[in-house]
Amino acid sequence: MNYSIVPKRFQNSPLRFLFYLNWILLFIVFLSIIAPRNLAYNGSYWLNLFCLIFFALMGFKISSLNRPLEKFIYVSLELFLIVLSYFSGMKLYVLFCLILLVRNSFILSQSNRFIVTILVFSLIPIAQFHRMQNLAIPKPELLEDEKLIIFSITTTLFGIVVFFLQLLVNAVLSENYSRKKLAIANDKLRRYAAKIEDIATLQERNRIAREIHDSLGHSLTIFNLHLEAALKLLPSDPQEATELLKEAKQVGKTALTEVRESVATLRSNPLEGKSLEDAIASLIEDLKRSTGIVPQCEINIFKQVSDDLKITVYRILQEAITNICRYSEATEVIIKIEVNTDLKLIVYDNGIGFILDENTTGFGLQGMQERTRALGGSCKIITAPDRGCKIVVSLPLSLPIF
């Protein structure tokens, strides 16, 4: 059992000061009891010492009080000991009242503390008035009005002491409450930081998946289409098939280079050393070679566009062209890019289309949505079976601040 004067759970708390104050007041009462002039009164001496010891032992039980009934019994016993010490002639019984008020701060709520404080404050004037009425007056000239003055002064002094003691207790309790709130806030902040780290890790995984899908997936699609075309042309036009195989080899070499760069840096910049128009021209050339489609292209960029915005436009257009080559069976493709208050990208094909709600597993369309949301834009996909597909992307020129 821990008999420390300050319970363990309060040792690193501002409330420990109140425990020290509690024991200092008890020690002062003890010194008053063992004073030489009190030793002659054996009866009151032992009764006063009993009240002091019992009152002190109750101080060790503060941290174990949890239920309301226990707290009520505890405060009632303290009040009983105060009354008993008064009738046993203890000179500093008032200090017991102050100790009770200090202990209330550990076990009672604010409203209950106020009630007990009022009760104790009312006991002192009653006790003082009773003592003044039974005072053996050595000087008959002491008048009743002088008793009233003494009564008023002592009561006022006690009221002032109680007032400042309550201010002290409230200040310590407020500091302790602030520390608890700060500890809770710090704990929440640590959990939020861990959660943000998990989200950032997940976003980075999704980004890497998009990068691999957009770059390597596009290259392998072109590679596969070249091989299929070469196999079809091999019996009838070996020379054209050979050219396609050479191009497929070059595409495979480019894909291998991109994989190595992705593994090395986890990110490749498709526009490095090229303008957006040149990069789009390369995509259009890939589309032309793979499907024979010559798209209608209209690019009007007359304002400064950030690198992140350019990469996003390139990746979305790359994904759209990859889907056209792989799935659409289109014969007509329209590409429009224009910049006014925002950047707008429109990609249209007259292919077979698809049911949008049923396409939930691919990275491509999901990657488009994620890329536009990351820049504060919107991506609208309009499609239906046998009605082609239209992708409308709108991106703000200024990046959002998170």
HUDACOR-V350840 format. One line per field, one symbol per residue. psi: psi as a letter, one per 40 degrees, with the letter a starting at -180 (. if undefined). A space follows every 50 residues. Layout:
# HUDACOR-V350840
psi=???
This chain:
# HUDACOR-V350840
psi=hhfiehideedfideddddddddddddddddddeideeddgddddddddd dddddddddeedeehdidddddddddddddddddddeeehdfdddddddd ddddddeiiddddddddddddddddddddddddehhhdhdehiddddddd dddddddddddddddddddddddddddddddddddddddddddddddddd ddddddddddddddcdddddddddddddddddedddgddddddddddddd ddddddddddddddeehiheeheiidddddddddddddddeehhihhhhg heihhiddddddddddddddddddddddfiehhhhhhihbdihhhhhhif aeaihddegedidcddddddddddefaihhhhiiheeahhhhhhhidhii h.
